[in-house]
Amino acid sequence: MKPAPRNHIVTFRLTENEYKWLKNRCAENANSISEAARNAVLALPPAAAAAGPVEIKLDSFDAKLNEIIALLSTLKESTPAEENHPQTAGL
């Protein structure tokens, strides 16, 4: 089966530093900048593609916060009794 033609163009601007970083990353992975950008966009989950920048940042923040809570819970479960560590009481 022949792949569908790619006949739509998406353009966005980068700072000089962003461009250099992207160019170096692509050189390391033997990708073109277009291929890297296409892969990054197509890898977005459907909800993230429809969400705005604030929603994406909040989702990322929620995920990181949940990771921290899980780590704290694990730490709390693995520490000795609270009487030996009064500063951890209430975690």
MODELLER restraints for C-alpha pairs under 7 A, 6 or more apart:
rsr = mdl.restraints
at = mdl.atoms
rsr.add(forms.Gaussian(group=physical.xy_distance, feature=features.Distance(at['CA:23:A'], at['CA:33:A']), mean=6.63, stdev=0.5))
rsr.add(forms.Gaussian(group=physical.xy_distance, feature=features.Distance(at['CA:26:A'], at['CA:32:A']), mean=5.96, stdev=0.5))
rsr.add(forms.Gaussian(group=physical.xy_distance, feature=features.Distance(at['CA:26:A'], at['CA:33:A']), mean=6.15, stdev=0.5))
rsr.add(forms.Gaussian(group=physical.xy_distance, feature=features.Distance(at['CA:26:A'], at['CA:36:A']), mean=6.87, stdev=0.5))
rsr.add(forms.Gaussian(group=physical.xy_distance, feature=features.Distance(at['CA:48:A'], at['CA:56:A']), mean=6.13, stdev=0.5))
rsr.add(forms.Gaussian(group=physical.xy_distance, feature=features.Distance(at['CA:82:A'], at['CA:88:A']), mean=6.79, stdev=0.5))
rsr.add(forms.Gaussian(group=physical.xy_distance, feature=features.Distance(at['CA:82:A'], at['CA:89:A']), mean=5.94, stdev=0.5))
